[in-house]
Amino acid sequence: MHPRLGELLDFWHRKRAGRRMPARNDFDVFELRPWLGYLHLVEVVEGGRDFLHMIYGTELAVIFGIDLTGKRLGAIPAAARESVRLAYAAACASCEPLFVADDPILQSSVDRVENLILPLSSDGFAVNRLLIGAARVERAREMGAAPAERRRAARVPILSSGRLQTSENWENCVVLDYSSRGARLQLDRPTAESGRVTIAFADFLPLPGRVAWRSGRWAGIEFANKLVP
């Protein structure tokens, strides 16, 4: 995660002040100056059936070549629209921050844009706003990264709806990213599952694997067999 987004996440936690989520009124525009130009404010419409971009970062509008201020999901390019919807919906469902390593709106081999989606709530229970911070990253710099960083960069951001079969039953999930060896998921609910599972997503046949780690609604799945391109 870009350091600027890490600072924004820390700021969100301070504003939360022990609550599940902070509210929009907890934030003063002057306090947000370090991130201005790279911030979106999104209104959750009809419980998440749609999303309205109340503010769209001016610097990002230049990078993407599109200004979404005052526009809903339908204004997002079709190729990226479903991925953006899934990310927004996942943050609303979990009421927790969601990191997106590669914004699907920017289709570039030169740069990528990281997003940090932060839920806001006026009543402390239902998400009614999303504060989204972004940071531009040059892909060329990642090529010279340390081995562990290169492994992370090799993961494929996907934001795809999926299904996870545990010892109990099938449950819905969102696949945040995957590599040839495993996938990172956001679940509808925390899981205590630690054994063998099967995951189905995108165009892949159901993949057997195991839960390598879990933290609340997040889990890492290690595939039983390495994916072959």
C-alpha positions, 0 to 999 in steps of 0.5 A: 500500500502506498504510504499516503494511503497508509496515512489516510487509513490511520486518519480514518481509524483516529476519526473512528474513535472506537466506533465501528465507522466514523461519519462524514461530519467527522471530517473537516476539509482542511484536515483532508488537504494532504489527500485532496485531488486524490479523494472521492466521496461516494454516496450509497444510493438505495442501500447499495443498489447504486452509487453516486460520486459526489466528489471525484478527485481532480488529479484522478479525473486527469489520469483517467480522462473522465470526471465522475463528479455528480455521476452514478455507476452507469457513467463508468466505462463498461469494462470496469463498471462491474469491478467497481460495483463489487468493490463498493458493495464489498466495503458496504457489506463489511463496514471495513476498509477495502484496499484495491491494488489496481483500479480497473478504470485505468488500463495502463502498462505504465501506471496503476492506481491503488484505491483505499475504500473507507466506509462512513456511517451517520448512524454507526451501523449502515454505510451511507458514504464511501471515502476513497483515497487513491495513489498513483504507482509507476509499474517500472519502479516495482520491477526493481522491487525486492523479491517479496514485493515482486511476488505481491505485484505479480498477484492479479487484482480481479474483484470477482464474485465467487463461491467458497465451499467449506465443510458446511456448505457453499457461501458467497465471497469476493475474490480480491486478487489471485496468483498461480498459487492462491487467492485472497478473499473477502467473505460475507461473514467471519469464518472459523474454517481452517481445513480443505475448501473449494473455490469457484470464481471467474472462468475457472473450474472449481479449485480445491485448496485450503485456508492458509490464513484468516482474519475476520472476513478476510481469508487467504486460500492456497490452491492444491495445484498451481494454476497453469496459464 
